[in-house]
Amino acid sequence: MPSPYQPSTLAIAQQIASYLASQTYPLGGNVYTFGSVGINKDLGDLLPPNGTNAVSEVIGTADDSQRHAIGGKMRDTQSFQVLSIVDFTNGPLAEEQIMNIRDAIMPQFAKHVSLEDVGNVLVAKYKQGSGRFTHVIRAAKPYRAHSFELSVLSEWVSSGGFIA
């Protein structure tokens, strides 16, 4: 568990990735076959042509820290992009797959996001209006994707307070 005396950006991103890895379709089966924190430059081995595999990526997109109270208490507001990616060799199959992934994971993130293993997270929620169906290019190959952002508010205390 991260220390309450330091920021925990990586731990937050890892917990989001772990949460994604645990997601299943309503009728069973894992949503993702691979997930990571950060961008994968080449998805060729992870998403074979005409396959039904899906990859998730968690990418930090925004960051802000502010002093919150006397005694060195800090509040971090960060955004993380959640990207779901599928093979685009067969366009209609890719569209069906990415829409099914979206429908499987969005209700989980719309209800709440519980990042239990990151003790200093106060709130993690879907960032309204951030969902997008899109395409991504990796190693000169196009893929179909869906993305949205999570806004995370966390709190930590600077050990020793602040020096003026």
N, C-alpha and C positions, 0 to 999 in steps of 0.2 A: 504494500500500500504506500502511495506517495506520502512524503512528509508534509505536514501542514505548514512547514516553514520554508517552502520553496514552490515555485510554479511546477505544474505537472503536465505540460503540453503533450509530451510523447505518451505518457500513461493514458491520457484522455483519448488520443488517437488510437492507441492500441486497444482500449476498451471498446471503442466504437467498432473497430474491425472485428473484435471477438464477438460482439453482439450480432453483427452481420453474419458471421460464420455460423451462428446458431439458428438462423432463420430457415424455416421450412415452408413449403407450399401447403395450402389448406388440406389437400388430399394426400400429403406426405411427400417426402423427398427434399433434399437440401436445395436451397435456392442457388447457392454459390459452390463452385468446385475449387475456387482459390480466392484468397483475399490478401490484401497487403495494406500497409501504411506507406503511402508514396506511389508514384507513377511507375508502372512497368513499361520499359521502353519497347519490349518485344513480347507480343502475346501469342505468337505462332504456336508454341508448344502447349500453351494453356487453353487455346481456343481453336481446335482443329476445324477445317472447313466443313460446313453443314452439320456441325455438332450441336449438342444441346448444353454445352458447358457455359458457365457464366463466371465472370471475374468481378470482384469488388475492390475498389481502391478508396482509401480515405486520405484526403489531401487538405492540409491547412490552408485557409484562404484569407482570413482576417484575424487581426490580433490587436488588443488594446489592454493596457494596465493602468489602473488608477488607484491612488491612495484612497482608502475608504474610511479609516478611523485612526484615532490617536493610538500609538503603540506599534506602528508599522503594519497595520492590516491593509492588505492589497486585494483588489478585485480585478480579475482578468475576464474579459469578454472576448471569446474567440469563435470563429466560424470554421467548420470543417465541411468540405465538399465530399459527399458520398456518391461515387460513380459506379454504376453497374454497366458492364460491357459484355456484348455477345458477338459472335462471328456474323459477318455481313455478306457471306458468299451467296446465300439464298435470302434475298430481301424480304419476301413475305414471311418466311420462317423466323428471321431475325426480329421483324416487327412484332410478331405474335409472342415470341419469347421475351422481348424487352418489356412488353406491356404486361405479361404475366408476372414478371419479376417486380415491376412497379406495384402491381396490385397485391402482391404477397408481402412486400416490405413496408409500404407507406402506412397501412393501418397501425403497424407496430410503432412507427415513429410519430404518427399523428396523436396517438393516445398519450404516450409518455416515453421518455428514454431514461432508463435507470442505469446509471454507470456506477454500480455498487462498489466495484473494486477501486474506484478513484474517490477517496474519502473527502476531498475538498471541493467537489462539484456541488453547486447549489441547485442549478437548473440546467437541463439539456433539452432543447426543444427544436422541432421542425421550424425552419425559417420560412414564414409565409411567403408565397409567391416565388420561391426559389426553384421549384421543380421544372425540369426541362428534358424533352426528348431531343437527342442530338447525335452527332457522329463524332468519332475521334479517329485520328490517324496515328498508328504506331508502326514503326519500321516500314513506312510507305504503304501500309495496308489499312483500308478503312474498316471500322467496326461500328456497330449500332450501340447507342448508349442511352442511359437515363441518369440524370444527376439531380441532386437537391442538396441543400445546406442545413447543417445543424448548428444552432447557436448555443454555446456553452458558457455559463457563468460559473466561475470558480473563485475561491477565496483562499488566501494564504497569508502568513505573517512573516515579514522580513525579520529575521533574527537580529537582535540588536537595535531594532527600530531604524530610524533615519538619521543621518548626519547632515546638519544644515550647512 
